[in-house]
Amino acid sequence: MKDPLASEVLRELRKAQRVVVFTGAGVSAESGIATFRDALTGLWTHFRAEDLATPEGFQRDPELVWGWYEARRAQVLRARPNPAHHAIAQLATHLPRVTVVTQNVDDLHERAGSAGVLHLHGSLHAPRCARCGARYPLPEASPQEPSGEGRLAPPRCGLCGGLVRPGVVWFGEMLPERELVAAQRAALGSDFLLCVGTSGVVWPAAGIPGIARDAGATVVQVNADASDLDALCHFNLRGPAGEVLPALLSAAFPGVTGEAR
């Protein structure tokens, strides 16, 4: 890598034994997945984001909310993991412990080969009953596309008959406790944390890098733009994740290519 910081980052990375990779919307955006507010185009410009991502919005108009999230899920399933996703998955084969913590609600990390991904903001692929909380198994077929009005009736829970809601964390909701605790513990026990494509403004997820730094880990950020994490990180590498990350990781571990296998 030509970045003057790269040699210092590589030295720390090669010594690492317990790595956390913390990813945000910037990683998925390079696969063509619009961020939440960027997705509010066309039909969705007629609605506030809060109406589509709150329990109250779902109660008022479940068909609108379910249709919007199914359209997002269809977009995700059409997308493909990019070199950043693949490089992160391949890194796990070169180090004793790599934990992937993501704020993204897609499954691109998993499709690239990462196991045990911690989804702090839930997943489009794990809907649950709005009444009893039971997980709802999605059919293997592609999502049904919403009508021209963007509406789609949500399915009913097979246990209690309640409406099934998207499995994402909405405004005003708590993060899933199991995933949050696991992410915090991984950060606390890490010796190297890599922030990729996250703005660092959404809490409490944004606190993960600080936990790692306070515990003595080296914190490195890969981001195309400046973020709220700049001052916290020991090193800031600028550029697209799909370019910078494979170059960095392949320089540290030649087996990392960033290519699909």
N, C-alpha and C positions, 0 to 999 in steps of 0.2 A: 504494500500500500504506500502511496505517496504522502499521505497525511503525516506531518512531523510527530504527531502524538502516537502514531500507530506502534512504533517500537516499544514505547512505554506500556501501552495497553497490552500488546502481545506478551510482554514479559510477565505481567500480572496474570493474564489469562492462562498462560502455560503452567503457572504455579497453582492454579485454582483446583479445588477438589469438590466444592459444593457450590454449584452455580444456579442462580435464579435468572430466568429470562422473563422480563415483565413487558408485555406488549399492549399496544393501544391501536386506535383506529387507523393510524398511518400505515400499519402493516397490511391490513385488509384492503385499504384504499388502493394499494398497488396491484391488487387483484381485481379491481373494478367494483369493489363494494363501497357504495356511498356511505358516508358517515350519517348519523341520525338526521341532522338538520339539512345536510346536502340532499338527502333523499326526499325532502319536502318540495318536490317539483311537480309540474303538471297538475294532475288531479289533487295532489296533496297540498297545493298552495292555498286551497280553500279552507284548510283546517289548521288550528294551532297544534304544535308538537305536544303540548300538554294534554290536549284532548285525545291524543293517540297513545299516550304513554303514562296513564294514571289509572288506578283502580276505578275512580269515579267516571273517567271517560269510557271505560269498558262497560260499566253498569248502565250508562246512558245509551250507548250505541255499540253493543257487542259485535254486530255484523260489520260495522265500519272498521273497528279496531282489528278484529280477526282477519278481515280481508287485507288490510294494510300489512300486517305481519306475515301473512301467507305470501303476499307479493314479494316482500323482502326475502323470505325463505327461498322462494323460487329463484330469485336473483343470486342468492348465495350458492345454490346447487348448480347453477350454470357457471359459476366462477371456478377458477382453479387456483390451487396454492401457488404462490410465486417463489422466487429463489430465496427470499428471506425465510419463509415457512420451511422450506426444505433444508436450508442451512441450520436452522434451529433444531430440527429433528435429527439431523446428522451429527450435531454436536454431542448429543446424548450418548453416542457410541464411542466417544473419545474421553469421557470424564466419568468419575465414579458416580456423581449425582448431578442431574440437571432437572430442575423443576420449572415448568412453564406456567406462568401466571398471566392470564389475559383479561382485558376489559372487553374484548370483542365477544359477540354473541353468535358468531358463525362457527363452523367446524373445520376451517381450513388448516389449523394446526394438526388436528387429528388426521385429516386426509393426507397431510404431508408425512405423517409417521410419528408424530409426538404422542406419547402415552401419558395418561394421568394428568391431563391439562386441567388447571384450576380456573374455572370461569367465574370471575367475581361478579359479573353482571348478568349471569344466567345464560341461557342458550335458546336460540330460535328452534332448536331441534328437541327440546325437552318441555313441551307444554304440560300443563297440569290443571286439575279441576279447581275452579275459582271458589268452590264451596268446601270441599273436603281435602283438597291438596293432593289427591292421588295423581301419580304420573299417568299421562295418556300416551299410549303407544301410537306413533305416527305410522300410517301406511307406507309401504316401500315405494309406492308410485310417487311421481312428482306431485307437488302441491296443486290443488285445484286453483286456477287463476280466478281472482275476483271478477265480478261483472263490470260493465262499463262504468257503473256508479261506484266501483271500488268496494262493494259490500259482498260479504261471504258469511253465511251462517256458521258459527262455531259448532263443533260436535258436542255431544253430551257425554258426561262421565258415565262409564259403565257400572260404577258402584253406587253413586247417589243421584245421578241424573242431572247434576249441576252443569253449568256451562264450562267448557274447557277454555282456558286462557293461555296466551303466549307465555313461555317459560323464561321471560326476561325480567330484569329488575326495573320497575317503573319509578318515576319520581315519587318521593315520599315513602318508598319501601326500604326495608333493611336489606343489606347484602346477605346472601346465603351464609349462615354462620359456619358451617363445616368448611366451605371453601375459603372464607376469610381467615379463619383460625389457622388452617393449613398453610395459607400463603404467608401469614405473619410468622409462623414458626419456621417456614423455609427461609424467609428473609433473615430472621434472627440467627439462623444457623449457617448462613452462607458466608463464603469468603470472596465472592465475586457476583455482582448483580448487573445485568445488562438491561437497560431500558431501551425499548425500540418503538418508535412511532407513537409515543403517548405525550399528551400536552401537560399532564401533571396537574390538571385543574379539577378533576372529579374525585371527590373524597367520599368514603375513606380509602378507596383503592390507591389514591395518589400518595398515601402514607407509606406504602410498601418500600420504596427505595430508601426513605429516611430510616426505617427500621434497620435495613441492611447496613447503611453507613454508620449508624450509631453503634452497631455491633462489631464494627471493624472491617467490613467488607469493602472492596474496591467497587465503586459504582461508575459505570460507563454508559453514556447515552449515545444512541444513534438516532438522529432525527434530521429531517430536511430543513427544519426551521428552529429558531430559538423557542424554548419552552420554559415553564415555571420550574423545571427541574435543573436548569443550567447551573445555578449556583450550588446546588446540592451535589452534583456529580463531580467526580475527580477528573473525568475526561469527557469531552463533548465532541463527537464525530459528526460532521454535517454531510448530508446527502441522502438519497433514497435508500430505504432499508434493503430493497432488493439488489442494490449494487454494493453498498458499503458492508453489509453484514456478511455475505458470502466471501468477499475479498478479505475481510478481517479474519473470519474463522478459518478459511482455507490457508491463510498465512500461518496461523497457529497450529492447525492440524490438517495436513495435506489431504486426508480422506474426506474432508468437507468440501463439497463441490457446489452446493446450492441447486443441483439439478435433480429432477425427479428420478427415482429409481424403481 
